[in-house]
Amino acid sequence: MNLQALMKQAQSMQKNIMDSKAKIEAMTFVGESELVEVTMSGKKEVISVKIKSTDLDKDDIEILEDMIVIATNDAIRKINKEIEDKMGSQAGALGSFL
């Protein structure tokens, strides 16, 4: 295989990866347990947290849900930063999937 064909194949693979990444980032995912439902974007950002049943009053539940969203997104940012620090440019386009 010549170098030009290899480069073209690599560019095609990179485009496919970026297209797949964009599709995943546009999706939402819902994780559920008996008492909690978490909705996240494909960018690994928490969109919402719902506490299904508890003895807390409604205002306390809403504050708790907001605090869980903030704390979870902070943890995800720290994970992504650590991946970037450790892998740097080696991760390339795949870094967002890790």
C-alpha positions in Angstrom: 0.0 0.0 0.0 1.4 3.4 -1.0 1.8 6.3 1.5 -1.0 8.4 -0.2 -3.5 5.5 0.1 -2.5 5.0 3.7 -3.0 8.7 4.5 -6.4 8.7 2.8 -7.4 5.6 4.8 -6.2 7.3 8.1 -8.2 10.5 7.2 -11.3 8.4 6.5 -10.9 6.6 9.9 -10.5 9.9 11.7 -13.6 11.3 10.0 -15.6 8.2 11.0 -14.4 8.5 14.6 -15.3 12.2 14.8 -18.7 11.5 13.2 -19.4 8.8 15.8 -18.2 11.0 18.6 -20.6 13.8 17.5 -23.5 11.4 17.4 -22.8 10.1 20.9 -22.4 13.7 22.2 -25.8 14.5 20.9 -27.5 11.7 22.8 -28.7 11.5 26.4 -28.4 8.5 28.7 -30.5 7.7 31.8 -29.1 5.7 34.6 -31.5 4.4 37.2 -31.5 2.8 40.6 -34.4 2.2 43.0 -34.3 5.7 44.4 -32.3 7.8 41.9 -32.4 8.6 38.2 -29.5 10.4 36.6 -29.6 11.9 33.0 -26.3 12.6 31.3 -25.3 13.9 27.9 -23.0 12.0 25.6 -20.4 14.6 26.6 -20.4 13.0 30.1 -22.1 15.9 31.6 -24.9 15.4 34.2 -28.1 17.1 33.0 -30.3 16.2 35.9 -30.7 14.1 39.0 -34.1 13.0 40.3 -34.6 11.5 43.7 -37.6 9.3 43.4 -38.9 9.0 47.0 -37.8 10.2 50.3 -39.0 11.8 53.6 -37.3 15.1 52.7 -39.5 18.0 51.7 -39.6 19.1 48.1 -37.2 22.1 48.5 -34.6 20.0 50.2 -34.8 17.3 47.5 -34.3 20.0 44.7 -31.2 21.4 46.5 -29.8 17.9 47.0 -30.4 17.0 43.3 -28.6 20.2 42.2 -25.7 19.5 44.6 -25.4 16.0 43.2 -25.3 17.4 39.6 -22.5 19.9 40.5 -20.4 17.3 42.4 -20.7 14.7 39.7 -19.8 17.1 36.9 -16.8 18.3 39.0 -15.6 14.7 39.4 -16.0 14.0 35.6 -14.0 17.2 34.8 -11.2 16.0 37.1 -11.2 12.6 35.5 -11.0 14.1 32.0 -8.2 16.5 33.1 -6.2 13.5 34.6 -6.7 11.6 31.3 -5.5 14.6 29.4 -2.5 15.1 31.7 -1.4 11.5 31.6 -2.2 10.7 27.9 -1.9 14.2 26.3 -1.7 14.1 22.6 -1.4 10.3 22.6 -5.2 10.1 23.2 -5.9 12.1 20.1 -9.6 11.9 19.0 -10.2 8.9 21.3 -9.6 10.9 24.4 -13.2 12.0 24.7 -14.3 8.4 24.8 -12.1 7.5 27.8 
